[in-house]
């Protein structure tokens, strides 16, 4: 079975289980989801920069070796997740399940050609309206967030936090452009 068919079957099962639901009331919340995504991203950037600054750490009375890379990862992941929720909500889709969300993005945006010409052009240019790399960024962010939040044996490295933060910025920018086009 090819990947697209597999995703379609998964999404249909999520719909059957009411994990993915058509909810037209969600449309009016799309901007709120995007605002929350930006908030989470800015928080991740603030924590990243703040904990890298000896001056800030001294000012708040923290040990100079203090790091919060796990929270950078967590906030950056949620920035991506909320941005994904924003574009789904713009279509009137409720999918508040972390595992189902990337599949919903693929199903409603990657596998369909129902958006403005601008997105058709992006489809031609990138082969997908939402590039597969964007969906992989969301999945990778989730894995990093789970490790950061729950796995006390994994040493959180600055490099990992920086990667997830950069990926979140890329993903969020892409979702903002998509939402703008959907909202036209």
N, C-alpha and C positions, 0 to 999 in steps of 0.2 A: 504494500500500500504506500502511495507516495505521501509526502509530508502534508501537502495541502488537504488531501482527503482525511488524513489523520486529525488535523486541526479542526476540520469541519465536523467530524464525528464527535470530537471532544466538546466543541461548543454546543452542538445539539444536545449532548448529554447534560452539560451545564444548564442549558435552557430548560430541559425536562426536569432537572432537580431544583429549578428556580434559583440557581446561583447567578445566572445571567437573566435579567428580567427587563422587559420593555417597560419603561416608566417615564412617560412624557414630562412629568413634573420635575424630573432631574435636569431637564434642559435649562431651567432658570438658575440652576446651581453651578453650571459650568464655570462661570467667572469666579465663583467662590472657591471652587476646587483649584483653579489656577492661582488664585491669590494665596491659598494655603501652600501650594507647591513652591511659589516664590518665597514665602515666609520660611519654609523648611530649608530651602536652598540657602537663603541669606543666613539663617541660624547656623547651618553647617559651615559656611564660609567664616562666620564670626568665631565660632568655636575653634576652627582650624587655625585661623590667624591669631586669635587671642592666646591659645595655649602654646603657640610658637614664639610668643613675645615674652622674654624675661621681665620686661617692664610691667606688662599686664599681670603676669603671674605674681610678681612682687606686690603690686598695687592691691590685689585681692587676697593677699596673704597665702598664696599657694606655694608649695614646694617648687623650686626651679625645674625639677625633673617631671613635674606633672604633665600628663598628656590626656587627651580625651578623644583619641582617634576612633574609638568605638562609637562615640556619639556623633562624630563627623560622618561616619559611615551610615549610622542609623538615620540621621536627619537627611542626608543626601539621598538615601534610598526612598525615604518618604516623599521627598521632593519629586522624584521620578514617578512614584506611585500616584501621588495626587495629580500630577500633570496628565497621567494616563486616564485617571478618573474624569478629568475635565473634558477631554476630547470624547470619551464615551458618553458622558452626561449630555454633551452638546447634541448627540444623536438620540437622546432619550433612552439611554441604556444604563441600567444599574448593574454593576458588577463589582461588588466590594469584597472579592475574594482574591487574595494575592496570587494563588496558583492559576486562577482562571483569567486574570486580567491580561497577561501577555497573549493568550489565545484569543481573547476578545478583540484585542488590538489587531491581530492578524486577520481575524474573520471579518471585522467591520471596516477595516481600512486597507490592509494589505491585499486581500483577495477580492476587493470590490472596486469598481470604477464609477462611483456615484458622486464625486465632488466636482468643484469648479474646474475650469480649464487649467488654471494655475497648478492644480494638483495632478491633472492628467499629464501636464508637461513634466512635473516632478516624477511621475510614474515612468514616463519614457526615459527621463534622464537617469533616474536611480533604479529603475526596474520595479520599484515599489513606492507607493505614496508614503508609507512609513517604512523606512528601510529595515531590512531584517536585522542590521546591526543595532538599530534603536531598540528593538525588542530584546535582543541579546543583552544590551546594556541594562535593561530593566531586570531581566532574569539574573544577571551577574550581581547587580546591586542588591537584590533580594538575598542571594546566597551570602554576600558579605555582611548584610545587615543581620541575618540570622546568626552567623558566626560571632559577630561583634556583640550582639545582644545576649546570647544564651550560652555560648561556648567559652567557659572560663579558662580553658587550656590553650586556646589560640592566642598567641601574642599579636596584638594589634600593632601594626607598623604604620608609621607615618606615610610611607609610600603607598600602602593599600588605601588609606584614607584619602590621599591626594588623587589617586586614580578614580575612586568612586565619586569623589567630589567633581572632578573634571567630567566624568561620564554623565553625572546628574545635570551639569550645566549644558552639555550637548543635547541631552534628551529633553530637558525642559525647554530649551530654545526651539527645538523641533516641534514639540507639542504646542507651543505658543503659536507658531506659524500655522500649524494645522488647524487649531481652534479659530484663529482669525479667518481662515478661509471658509471654514464651516459656518461661521457666524455671519458671513456676507449675505 
